[in-house]
Amino acid sequence: MASTSEVSADTRAPLTPDQLRKMDAYWHACNYLAAGMIYLRANPLLREPLKKEHIKNRLLGHWGSDPGQSFIWIHLNRLIKKYDLNVMYIAGPGHGAPATLANCYLEGYYSEIYPDKSRDEAGLLKFFQQFSFPGGIGSHCTPETPGSIHEGGELGYSVSHAYGAAFDNPDLIVAVAVGDGEAETGPLATSWHSNKFLNPIRDGAVLPVLHLNGYKIANPTIFARIPHEELEAMLIGYGHKPYFVEGDDPSTMHQKMASTLEQCVLEIRSIQQHARSTGDATRPRWPMIVLRSPKGWTGPKVVDGHKVEGSWRAHQVPVSDPATNPKDLKLVENWLRSYKPEELFDADGRLIAELQDLAPSGPRRISANPHANGGLLRKELELPDFRDYAVEVKAPGAAYAQPTDVLAHFLAEVMRRNMSSFRVFGPDETASNRLTAIYAASKKTWLAEFKPDDADGGELDVAGRVMEMLSEHTLEGWFEGYVLTGRHGLLSTYEAFVHVIDSMFNQHAKWLEKSKKELDWRAPVPSINFLITSLVWRQDHNGFTHQDPGFLDVVTNKSRDVVRIYLPPDANCLLSVTDHCLRSRDYVNVIVADKQEHLQYLTMEDAVIHCTKGIGIWDWASTDNGEEPDAVMASAGDIPTMESLAAVAILKQHFPDLKIRFVNVVDLFRLMPEAEHPHGLSDRDFDSLFTTDKPVIFNFHSYPSLIHKLTYRRKNHDNLHVRGYKEKGSINTPLELAILNQIDRFDLAIDVIDRVPHLRSVGAHVKEWLKGQIIESIRYAHTEGIDKEEIRNWKWPG
């Protein structure tokens, strides 16, 4: 095999002089548009001398990476046409939208989506005016940008999004420009390993282009300042076959890029042909490109005596004051005119015909690739009847089961029926979270080295569909790329560490909100489904570090139009909720369910009704007999539900005439007023469940403040007393941890005694007994290392 240095030194000239002239002109057109949208509010084609009134009042945008990105795009276009390729493009550099927007406009697809941005002078002016302008579009590849599934505002996810798009898309090549600033991030560093999970038989290909333009906002980039040999060794060590295209002379660089990119495409085709003809999915060394070009290439070289092209000063707006500084105005005009717009656009302001011919047509245009609007390609999941996996419940609270184990058998059948459009993701925790039954349908994807002992329970397979890697960032990136291109999945992870992807969740939720509420042309995509398990209340040996249920707080900060939180109390409710989530579109669904054994309460029929309502009274656990209650005991979550039921049983035993209404919440957002959430409770419905003047003890899975946040406008809010996690505990038994946070049965019973007026005096002796139980329970736990048998195997007395 030729060394990469030999290939990078290849100076073959695959472009004819005419091809080179046209491609360079097309590139000039892209660069002109990228600069024009930063600067111009009038005179879009410079058909008169540039004046200060033609300049935007605020100059916002980023120029530095745009010429390099358009350079990549143009060369992809040549090969798309030559080989009829199916190509997506992901712009990794932050604020890299001008290049994508320029190419999208020149390909004509932008005008098809937004007819007022027509392919003429008037449309071009509107195209320029909207960029980084109030009421317009941002400088990232936002959802408004056709051809994009990756905004790029937060750096580090371009490569993982690319691989997610390529999984189960055998004919797709995803070209991804990786900014050298972005390459410094942790998420990007782990995502290079995605090539160990790409199966050349069933998946498409990812072609990373590491774009070294040398600088970030104000600093050099690490990858551009290390020796060539060190960078090459690192990329080879990651399992890639790097090719280098380096320089600053456009003519030479065009020939180098044409040769190198074609070599990469042919290698990709050869790898896939071999794997698919022989059935040999042995991990290949996939090609990638390192493109080293100046930052702000073809822009002003010097401004006010300072170097700009090839420096950090080209990152954003290279010439900062053309509106009030005549020298700067002339500099901008000379720069824009250097692209010769009069030769690129005809009298109507349309790209000249010979250049239009360089772009592919129809859906082969990168900007119009249907995978970038994945809802258009979405196929409904074929789902089994979740009722067939029900746990038999002969009486409520009489038997134990592991909810996630029950769910795993359902998910295994979902996998069997959707072997090219459904995957399960998780950071080395599928087995830990009791989802092992999924392996009966499909094992874990693995294309790295196999050892003989892997056959003994390793569950590894090159054809596996369970995606495990100890990087929540990479998993979430894969998952997002997978669903944004129209496929389905579920990601399970430990509750304490789902926070690793807080910001990724934020970005995806914002993408969904913009797409769902403002962009009719974006078709609905399958939902992101999180199964949050290994919960705060059962960290028997992990301790304090693994106790953090606060992801729910993060989720509730997003638009209620695109997020949901479910806390199913038992296995049958978990099945019902999961079926609903897998069928949903344009949501991030968060399901909280523990992996340990828990009491089971509802038959499948009752579970479906309860989950459909989202919140309801459990008559079998209530003692009010349909009358006005003395107190309401509410719960949300599995451990809080069991402890709340145990508290009711204690109160029922000691105060037979006490009227308690038991309410369980599955859909957390149902607590909200209907004015704030389409599925929230009306004030009348809320009052009927929680009363208007009686004490409500709400035992909640997460931080108590979240329930107050959701219900603060309710009439009875002053009588709502929420118990939840209070950052108390370390290595504890389940009951001890509950006691430390006052969500336990004994403290809950005391709460009721303290807040029901007629119990305050007559309940004194019971309170003393309850306090004694708390002391004794902690003593027993510290002596025996376990909760008492009557606690561990407690059942609803009926």
C-alpha positions in Angstrom: 0.0 0.0 0.0 1.3 3.4 -0.9 2.2 5.6 2.1 0.0 8.5 2.8 2.8 10.9 2.2 3.3 9.5 -1.3 -0.3 10.0 -2.0 -0.4 13.5 -0.6 2.6 14.4 -2.9 0.7 13.2 -6.0 0.6 16.1 -8.5 -1.5 14.5 -11.2 -3.8 16.9 -12.9 -7.1 15.2 -13.4 -8.9 18.4 -14.3 -8.7 19.7 -17.9 -8.0 23.4 -18.2 -11.6 24.0 -19.0 -12.8 22.1 -15.9 -10.3 23.9 -13.8 -11.5 27.3 -15.1 -15.1 26.5 -14.4 -14.6 25.0 -11.0 -12.5 27.9 -9.9 -15.2 30.3 -11.2 -17.9 28.4 -9.3 -15.7 28.6 -6.2 -15.4 32.4 -6.7 -19.2 32.6 -6.9 -19.5 30.7 -3.6 -16.9 33.0 -1.9 -18.6 36.1 -3.3 -21.9 35.0 -1.8 -20.4 34.1 1.5 -18.7 37.6 1.8 -21.8 39.3 0.3 -24.1 38.0 2.9 -21.9 39.3 5.7 -21.5 42.8 4.3 -24.3 43.8 1.8 -27.8 45.1 2.3 -28.0 46.7 -1.2 -26.2 46.6 -4.5 -25.9 42.8 -4.4 -24.0 42.4 -7.7 -21.9 45.6 -7.4 -23.5 47.1 -10.5 -22.6 50.5 -9.1 -19.8 51.7 -7.0 -20.0 50.4 -3.4 -21.3 53.0 -1.0 -21.6 53.1 2.8 -25.4 52.9 2.5 -24.9 49.5 0.8 -23.3 48.1 3.9 -25.2 46.5 6.8 -25.3 48.5 10.0 -24.0 45.6 12.0 -21.5 43.3 10.5 -22.1 39.8 11.9 -20.9 36.5 10.6 -17.8 34.3 10.1 -15.7 34.3 7.0 -12.7 32.2 7.9 -13.8 28.6 7.2 -16.1 29.4 4.3 -13.7 29.3 1.3 -12.3 25.9 2.4 -15.7 24.5 2.9 -16.9 25.6 -0.5 -13.8 24.2 -2.0 -14.7 20.8 -0.5 -18.3 21.1 -1.7 -17.4 21.9 -5.3 -15.1 19.0 -5.6 -17.7 16.7 -4.2 -20.1 18.0 -6.9 -17.7 16.9 -9.6 -17.6 13.3 -8.3 -21.3 13.2 -7.6 -21.9 13.9 -11.3 -19.1 11.6 -12.5 -20.1 8.6 -10.4 -23.8 9.3 -9.6 -23.0 9.5 -5.9 -25.4 9.9 -3.1 -23.7 12.5 -0.8 -24.6 14.4 2.3 -22.4 17.2 3.7 -22.0 18.2 7.3 -20.4 21.5 8.2 -18.5 21.0 11.4 -16.8 24.5 11.8 -18.7 26.8 14.0 -20.6 29.6 12.2 -19.9 27.8 9.0 -23.3 28.5 7.4 -22.2 31.0 4.7 -20.5 28.3 2.7 -23.5 25.9 3.0 -26.0 28.7 2.2 -24.0 29.9 -0.8 -23.8 26.4 -2.3 -27.5 25.8 -1.6 -28.5 29.0 -3.3 -26.3 28.4 -6.3 -27.7 24.9 -6.7 -31.2 26.4 -6.8 -32.7 24.4 -4.0 -32.8 27.4 -1.6 -35.0 29.2 -4.0 -37.3 26.2 -4.3 -37.8 26.1 -0.5 -37.9 29.9 -0.2 -39.3 31.3 -3.5 -38.8 34.9 -2.4 -35.0 34.2 -2.4 -35.2 33.7 -6.2 -32.3 33.2 -8.5 -32.1 36.7 -9.7 -30.9 40.0 -8.5 -33.9 40.8 -6.3 -33.8 37.3 -4.8 -30.1 37.5 -4.2 -30.6 40.8 -2.4 -33.1 39.2 0.0 -30.7 36.3 0.4 -28.0 38.7 1.5 -30.2 40.8 3.7 -31.6 38.0 5.9 -28.2 36.7 7.0 -27.3 37.5 10.6 -30.1 40.1 10.6 -33.0 40.6 12.9 -35.9 38.5 11.7 -33.6 36.6 9.4 -31.3 33.6 9.8 -28.3 32.8 12.0 -24.7 32.2 11.1 -24.9 28.5 11.9 -26.4 25.8 9.6 -29.7 26.1 11.5 -32.8 24.1 10.6 -33.8 26.8 8.1 -30.8 25.7 6.0 -31.7 23.0 3.4 -29.2 20.1 3.3 -28.3 20.4 7.0 -28.9 18.1 9.9 -26.2 19.6 11.9 -26.3 23.2 13.2 -22.7 23.4 14.3 -23.3 26.0 16.9 -21.9 23.8 19.6 -18.7 22.2 18.5 -17.7 18.5 18.6 -20.6 16.5 17.1 -20.1 16.6 13.4 -18.3 13.3 13.0 -20.8 11.4 15.3 -23.7 12.9 13.4 -22.1 11.8 10.2 -21.8 8.2 11.3 -25.3 8.2 12.7 -26.5 9.2 9.2 -24.4 6.5 7.5 -25.6 3.6 9.7 -28.0 1.4 7.7 -27.7 3.7 4.6 -25.5 1.5 2.4 -25.5 3.9 -0.6 -24.8 7.1 1.2 -21.5 8.9 1.6 -21.4 11.5 4.4 -18.7 14.0 3.8 -18.0 15.9 7.0 -15.8 19.0 7.3 -14.2 18.9 10.7 -13.0 22.3 11.9 -9.5 22.2 13.5 -10.9 24.2 16.4 -13.7 21.7 16.7 -11.2 18.9 16.6 -9.9 20.0 20.0 -13.2 19.1 21.8 -13.7 16.0 23.9 -16.8 14.8 21.9 -14.9 15.0 18.6 -11.9 13.1 20.0 -14.0 10.1 21.0 -16.0 10.2 17.7 -13.0 9.3 15.6 -13.5 5.8 17.0 -16.8 5.5 15.2 -15.0 3.7 12.3 -14.9 0.6 14.5 -18.7 0.5 14.3 -19.2 1.0 10.6 -20.1 -2.2 8.7 -19.1 -1.9 5.1 -21.8 -4.4 4.0 -24.9 -2.7 5.4 -23.8 0.8 6.2 -22.8 3.8 4.1 -19.4 5.6 4.4 -18.2 8.6 6.2 -15.5 10.7 4.6 -14.0 13.1 7.2 -12.1 16.1 5.9 -10.1 17.6 8.7 -9.9 21.3 7.7 -6.7 22.8 9.0 -7.0 26.6 8.5 -4.8 27.2 11.5 -6.8 29.4 13.9 -9.8 29.7 16.2 -11.3 33.0 17.2 -8.1 34.4 18.7 -5.7 31.5 19.0 -3.9 29.0 16.8 -5.3 25.5 16.7 -3.4 22.5 18.1 -3.8 20.3 15.1 -2.4 22.9 12.8 0.7 23.4 15.0 1.9 19.9 15.5 4.4 18.2 13.2 3.0 16.5 10.1 4.3 13.1 11.3 2.6 13.5 14.7 -0.8 14.4 13.1 -0.5 11.6 10.6 0.4 9.1 13.3 -2.5 10.2 15.4 -5.0 9.7 12.6 -3.6 6.4 11.6 -3.8 5.4 15.2 -7.5 6.2 15.2 -7.8 3.7 12.3 -8.0 6.1 9.4 -6.0 6.3 6.2 -5.2 10.0 5.9 -4.5 11.8 2.7 -3.0 15.3 2.8 -4.0 18.2 0.5 -2.0 21.3 1.5 -1.2 24.7 0.0 -2.6 28.1 -0.9 -2.3 28.4 -4.7 -5.9 27.7 -6.0 -4.9 26.1 -9.3 -2.5 23.7 -7.7 -4.9 23.0 -4.9 -7.8 22.3 -7.2 -5.8 19.6 -9.0 -4.6 18.1 -5.7 -8.1 18.0 -4.3 -9.6 16.6 -7.4 -7.0 13.7 -7.5 -7.2 13.0 -3.8 -10.9 13.1 -3.3 -11.4 10.9 -6.3 -8.9 8.4 -4.9 -10.9 8.4 -1.6 -14.2 7.8 -3.3 -12.8 4.9 -5.4 -11.3 3.4 -2.2 -14.7 3.6 -0.5 -16.3 1.9 -3.4 -13.7 -0.8 -3.5 -14.0 -1.4 0.2 -17.8 -1.7 -0.1 -17.7 -3.9 -3.2 -15.3 -6.3 -1.6 -17.3 -6.6 1.6 -20.6 -6.9 -0.2 -19.4 -9.5 -2.7 -17.6 -11.7 -0.2 -19.6 -11.1 3.0 -16.3 -10.1 4.6 -17.0 -7.2 7.0 -13.5 -7.1 8.5 -12.9 -3.6 9.5 -11.2 -1.7 6.7 -9.0 1.4 7.1 -11.3 4.0 5.7 -9.8 7.0 3.9 -10.0 10.6 5.1 -8.5 13.9 4.0 -6.5 16.5 5.8 -7.1 19.8 4.0 -4.6 22.5 5.0 -5.5 25.9 3.5 -5.3 29.5 4.7 -8.0 30.8 7.0 -10.0 33.3 5.1 -8.6 32.0 1.8 -9.0 34.5 -1.1 -10.0 37.3 1.3 -8.0 40.4 2.2 -4.4 39.6 2.9 -3.6 42.6 5.0 -5.8 45.2 6.8 -4.4 48.3 8.5 -0.9 46.7 8.4 -2.1 43.5 10.1 -2.1 40.1 8.4 -5.6 38.8 7.8 -5.7 35.9 5.4 -4.0 33.0 7.1 -4.5 34.4 10.6 -7.1 34.5 13.4 -8.2 38.0 12.1 -10.0 36.2 9.2 -12.1 34.3 11.6 -15.1 36.6 11.7 -15.4 39.9 9.8 -12.0 40.6 8.1 -12.7 44.3 7.4 -14.6 45.8 10.3 -15.6 49.4 9.5 -16.5 50.0 5.9 -19.6 52.0 6.8 -17.6 54.9 8.3 -14.1 54.3 7.1 -13.6 55.1 3.4 -10.4 53.1 3.3 -12.1 50.0 4.7 -15.0 50.6 2.3 -12.6 50.6 -0.7 -10.9 47.5 0.7 -14.2 45.6 0.9 -15.2 46.7 -2.6 -11.8 45.6 -4.1 -12.2 42.3 -2.3 -15.7 41.6 -3.6 -14.8 42.7 -7.1 -11.8 40.4 -7.1 -14.3 37.5 -7.6 -15.6 39.2 -10.8 -19.3 38.9 -10.2 -20.0 40.5 -13.5 -18.6 37.4 -15.2 -20.3 34.9 -12.8 -23.9 36.2 -13.0 -26.0 37.1 -16.1 -28.0 40.3 -16.6 -30.8 38.9 -14.5 -28.5 38.2 -11.6 -28.5 34.4 -12.2 -25.4 32.2 -12.1 -24.3 31.8 -15.7 -25.4 28.6 -17.4 -22.0 27.0 -17.8 -21.4 27.2 -14.1 -24.9 26.0 -13.2 -24.1 22.8 -15.2 -21.3 22.0 -12.6 -23.9 21.3 -9.9 -25.8 17.9 -9.8 -29.5 18.0 -10.4 -32.6 17.0 -8.4 -32.0 15.0 -5.2 -28.4 14.4 -6.2 -27.7 18.0 -5.2 -26.1 18.0 -1.7 -28.5 20.7 -0.5 -31.5 18.7 -1.8 -30.4 15.3 -0.5 -33.5 13.7 1.0 -31.5 12.2 3.9 -31.0 15.8 5.1 -34.7 16.0 5.5 -35.0 12.6 7.0 -38.7 12.7 7.7 -39.3 12.4 4.0 -37.7 8.9 4.1 -39.1 7.8 7.5 -40.8 4.5 7.5 -43.1 3.6 10.4 -41.7 1.0 12.8 -43.4 -2.4 12.7 -44.2 -2.9 16.4 -45.4 -6.0 18.2 -48.3 -5.7 20.5 -46.7 -4.6 23.8 -49.6 -6.2 25.7 -48.2 -9.6 24.8 -45.2 -8.9 27.1 -47.4 -7.9 30.1 -46.6 -8.9 33.7 -49.5 -10.8 35.2 -50.9 -8.8 38.1 -53.3 -10.8 40.1 -53.5 -8.2 42.9 -51.9 -4.8 43.1 -48.6 -4.6 45.0 -48.4 -8.4 45.6 -45.5 -9.4 43.4 -42.1 -8.1 42.2 -40.6 -7.8 38.7 -37.7 -6.0 37.0 -39.3 -3.4 34.7 -36.4 -3.0 32.3 -36.0 -6.8 31.9 -39.6 -7.0 31.0 -39.1 -4.1 28.5 -36.1 -5.8 27.0 -38.1 -8.7 25.6 -40.4 -6.2 23.9 -37.5 -4.3 22.5 -35.9 -7.5 21.2 -39.0 -8.1 19.1 -39.0 -4.5 17.9 -35.4 -5.1 16.8 -36.3 -8.3 15.0 -39.0 -6.6 13.0 -37.0 -3.6 12.0 -33.5 -4.8 11.3 -32.5 -1.9 9.1 -34.2 1.0 10.8 -34.0 0.5 14.6 -31.0 0.5 16.9 -30.4 0.5 20.7 -27.7 2.7 22.1 -26.0 2.7 25.5 -22.6 3.3 27.1 -21.5 -0.2 28.1 -24.7 -0.5 30.2 -27.2 -2.6 28.2 -26.6 -5.6 30.4 -26.2 -3.5 33.6 -29.6 -1.9 32.9 -31.1 -5.4 32.6 -31.7 -5.1 28.9 -29.8 -8.3 28.1 -32.8 -9.9 26.4 -32.2 -7.6 23.4 -29.1 -9.6 22.5 -31.4 -12.5 21.5 -32.4 -10.4 18.5 -29.2 -8.7 17.8 -25.8 -8.5 19.5 -23.4 -5.6 20.0 -21.8 -4.0 16.9 -18.1 -4.6 17.0 -15.6 -4.4 14.2 -12.4 -4.1 16.3 -10.4 -7.1 17.3 -12.1 -10.3 18.4 -10.7 -12.7 20.9 -11.7 -16.4 21.4 -13.1 -15.8 24.9 -15.5 -13.1 23.4 -17.7 -16.1 22.4 -18.3 -16.7 26.1 -20.9 -14.1 26.8 -19.3 -11.2 25.0 -22.3 -10.7 22.8 -20.2 -9.1 20.0 -21.0 -9.3 16.3 -19.9 -7.4 13.2 -23.6 -7.5 12.3 -24.8 -6.4 15.7 -27.3 -3.6 16.1 -26.8 -2.7 19.8 -24.5 0.3 19.8 -22.2 0.4 22.9 -19.3 2.7 23.5 -18.3 4.4 26.7 -18.9 7.9 25.4 -22.3 9.4 25.9 -21.4 12.1 23.5 -20.7 9.8 20.6 -23.7 7.7 21.3 -26.0 10.7 21.4 -24.4 12.0 18.2 -25.0 8.7 16.4 -28.5 8.6 17.7 -29.3 12.1 16.5 -27.8 11.5 13.1 -29.8 8.3 12.9 -33.2 9.8 13.7 -32.6 13.0 11.7 -32.1 10.8 8.6 -35.4 9.1 9.3 -34.6 6.0 11.5 -35.6 5.0 15.0 -34.0 4.1 18.3 -33.7 4.2 22.0 -30.8 5.2 24.3 -30.4 3.8 27.8 -28.0 5.3 30.3 -27.4 5.8 34.0 -29.4 8.6 35.5 -26.4 10.4 37.1 -24.5 10.5 33.8 -27.1 11.5 31.3 -26.0 15.0 32.3 -22.9 14.4 30.1 -25.1 15.1 27.1 -27.2 18.0 28.6 -26.0 20.4 26.0 -26.5 18.0 23.1 -30.1 17.4 24.3 -30.5 21.2 24.4 -29.3 21.6 20.9 -31.5 18.8 19.5 -34.6 20.1 21.3 -34.0 23.5 19.9 -33.6 22.0 16.4 -36.9 20.2 16.8 -38.7 23.2 18.0 -37.6 25.4 15.1 -38.4 22.6 12.6 -41.7 21.6 14.1 -43.2 25.1 14.7 -41.7 27.2 11.8 -40.6 25.0 8.9 -43.4 23.2 7.2 -41.0 21.8 4.6 -39.1 19.7 7.2 -41.0 16.4 7.5 -41.4 15.0 11.1 -38.6 12.8 12.2 -38.7 9.9 14.8 -38.3 10.9 18.4 -35.2 10.7 20.5 -36.1 8.2 23.3 -34.1 8.1 26.5 -34.5 5.3 29.0 -33.0 6.7 32.2 -32.2 3.9 34.7 -29.8 3.0 37.5 -31.6 5.6 39.5 -30.8 7.8 42.4 -32.7 5.7 44.9 -30.8 2.4 44.3 -27.2 3.5 44.4 -26.4 0.9 47.1 -22.7 0.7 46.4 -22.0 3.6 44.0 -23.0 6.2 46.5 -23.2 10.0 46.3 -21.6 10.4 42.9 -24.3 8.4 41.2 -27.2 10.3 42.8 -28.4 13.0 40.5 -31.9 13.0 39.1 -31.6 16.6 37.8 -31.8 15.8 34.1 -35.5 16.2 34.4 -35.0 19.8 35.4 -32.9 20.4 32.3 -35.7 18.8 30.1 -38.4 21.0 31.6 -36.6 24.1 30.5 -37.2 23.2 26.8 -40.3 23.9 24.8 -43.2 21.8 25.9 -44.0 21.2 22.3 -41.0 18.9 21.8 -40.2 17.3 25.2 -42.0 14.8 27.4 -41.1 13.1 30.8 -42.6 9.8 31.8 -42.2 8.1 35.2 -44.0 4.7 34.8 -44.5 3.1 38.3 -44.3 -0.5 37.1 -43.4 -2.8 34.2 -46.8 -2.7 32.4 -46.8 1.1 32.5 -43.2 1.0 31.2 -44.3 -1.1 28.2 -47.3 1.2 27.5 -45.2 4.3 27.7 -42.3 2.9 25.5 -44.7 1.8 22.8 -46.2 5.4 22.8 -42.7 7.0 22.6 -41.5 4.7 19.8 -44.5 5.8 17.7 -44.1 9.5 18.4 -42.5 12.1 16.1 -40.5 15.3 16.7 -40.1 14.8 20.5 -37.4 14.0 23.0 -39.0 11.5 25.3 -37.5 10.8 28.7 -38.6 7.6 30.4 -37.4 7.1 34.0 -37.6 3.5 35.1 -35.4 1.5 37.5 -33.6 -1.7 36.7 -34.1 -3.3 40.1 -37.0 -5.4 41.2 -40.1 -3.4 42.1 -43.7 -4.1 43.1 -46.2 -4.4 40.3 -49.5 -2.6 40.6 -51.6 -2.5 37.5 -52.9 -5.0 35.0 -52.0 -4.3 31.4 -55.6 -3.0 30.8 -55.4 -0.7 33.8 -51.8 0.4 32.9 -52.9 1.5 29.4 -55.7 3.5 30.8 -53.5 5.1 33.5 -50.7 6.0 31.0 -53.2 7.4 28.5 -54.6 9.7 31.2 -51.0 10.4 32.4 -52.3 11.0 36.0 -55.0 9.4 38.0 -56.5 8.2 41.3 -55.7 4.7 42.4 -59.0 3.7 44.0 -57.5 0.4 45.4 -54.9 2.4 47.3 -57.2 5.2 48.5 -59.2 5.2 51.7 -61.6 8.2 50.9 -64.2 6.0 49.3 -65.0 8.7 46.8 -65.6 11.3 49.5 -63.8 14.5 50.3 -60.4 13.4 51.5 -58.5 14.5 54.6 -55.3 14.5 52.6 -53.9 13.5 49.2 -50.9 11.2 48.8 -49.4 11.7 45.4 -46.4 10.0 43.8 -44.3 10.0 40.7 -41.5 7.4 40.2 -41.1 3.7 41.3 -39.4 4.0 44.7 -41.5 7.1 45.7 -44.7 5.2 44.7 -43.8 2.2 46.8 -42.9 4.3 49.8 -46.1 6.4 49.4 -48.2 3.2 49.3 -46.5 1.9 52.4 -47.2 5.2 54.2 -50.9 4.9 53.3 -50.9 1.3 54.7 -49.4 2.5 58.0 -51.9 5.3 58.3 -54.8 3.0 57.3 -53.7 0.6 60.1 -53.5 3.3 62.8 -56.3 5.6 61.7 -59.0 3.5 60.0 -61.3 6.4 59.5 -58.7 8.6 57.8 -59.7 9.5 54.3 -56.7 9.5 51.9 -56.8 9.9 48.2 -53.9 8.2 46.3 -52.8 9.9 43.1 -50.1 8.6 40.8 -48.4 10.6 38.0 -46.9 9.0 34.9 -46.7 12.0 32.5 -45.0 14.8 34.5 -46.2 17.5 32.2 -49.8 16.7 32.9 -49.4 18.7 36.1 -49.0 21.9 34.1 -52.0 24.1 33.3 -53.6 23.3 29.9 -52.8 26.9 28.9 -49.1 26.1 29.2 -49.2 22.6 27.7 -51.7 21.1 25.3 -52.0 18.0 27.5 -51.9 19.7 30.9 -54.7 19.6 33.4 -57.4 22.2 33.5 -57.7 24.0 36.9 -60.9 22.0 37.4 -59.3 18.7 36.7 -56.3 19.5 38.9 -58.6 20.6 41.8 -60.6 17.4 41.5 -57.4 15.3 41.9 -55.6 17.4 44.5 -58.4 19.3 46.2 -58.5 23.0 46.8 -57.8 23.2 50.5 -56.5 19.9 51.8 -52.9 18.9 52.4 -51.2 17.2 49.4 -48.0 15.2 50.1 -46.3 14.7 46.8 -43.5 12.1 46.9 -41.4 12.8 43.8 -38.5 10.9 42.1 -36.4 14.0 41.5 -35.7 17.4 43.1 -38.8 18.8 44.9 -38.4 22.2 43.4 -39.4 20.8 40.0 -43.0 20.0 41.1 -43.3 23.5 42.6 -42.1 24.9 39.3 -44.7 23.0 37.3 -47.6 23.7 39.7 -46.9 27.2 41.2 -50.0 28.7 39.6 -52.4 26.2 41.1 -54.9 27.2 43.8 -53.8 24.7 46.3 -50.1 25.3 45.9 -49.7 26.5 49.5 -50.9 23.2 50.7 -48.7 21.2 48.4 -45.7 19.6 50.2 -43.2 18.0 48.0 -40.7 15.3 49.1 -37.8 14.4 46.8 -34.1 14.1 46.5 -32.2 16.6 48.7 -28.5 15.7 48.0 -28.4 13.4 51.0 -26.8 10.0 51.1 -23.8 7.9 50.1 -23.5 4.2 50.6 -26.9 3.3 52.0 -29.6 0.7 51.9 -32.6 1.8 49.8 -34.7 2.6 52.9 -31.9 4.4 54.6 -31.4 6.6 51.5 -35.1 7.3 51.4 -35.1 8.2 55.1 -32.1 10.6 54.6 -34.1 12.5 52.0 -37.5 12.1 53.8 -39.3 10.3 51.0 -39.7 7.2 53.2 -42.9 5.7 54.4 -42.4 6.8 58.0 -41.7 10.5 57.2 -44.6 10.6 54.8 -46.9 9.3 57.5 -45.6 11.9 59.9 -46.3 14.6 57.2 -49.9 13.6 57.0 -50.3 13.5 60.8 -48.7 17.0 61.1 -51.0 18.5 58.4 -54.4 16.9 59.0 -55.8 19.1 61.9 -57.7 16.4 63.8 -54.6 14.1 63.8 -52.2 16.6 65.4 -53.2 15.6 68.9 -54.5 12.1 68.6 -51.6 11.1 66.4 -48.8 12.0 68.8 -48.2 8.4 69.9 -48.1 7.2 66.3 -45.6 9.9 65.5 -43.4 8.7 68.3 -43.6 5.2 67.0 -42.8 6.3 63.5 -39.7 8.2 64.7 -38.6 5.1 66.5 -39.0 3.1 63.3 -36.7 5.6 61.5 -34.0 5.2 64.2 -34.3 1.5 64.2 -34.2 1.2 60.4 -31.0 3.1 60.3 -29.5 1.2 63.2 -30.3 -2.1 61.4 -28.9 -1.0 58.1 -25.6 0.1 59.7 -25.4 -3.2 61.7 -26.5 -5.7 59.1 -25.8 -3.9 55.9 -29.3 -4.5 54.6 -32.8 -3.4 55.2 -35.1 -5.6 57.3 -36.8 -8.4 55.6 -40.3 -6.8 56.1 -39.0 -3.8 54.2 -37.2 -5.6 51.4 -40.2 -7.8 50.7 -43.0 -5.4 51.7 -46.3 -5.9 49.8 -49.5 -3.9 49.7 -51.7 -5.4 52.4 -54.8 -5.2 50.3 
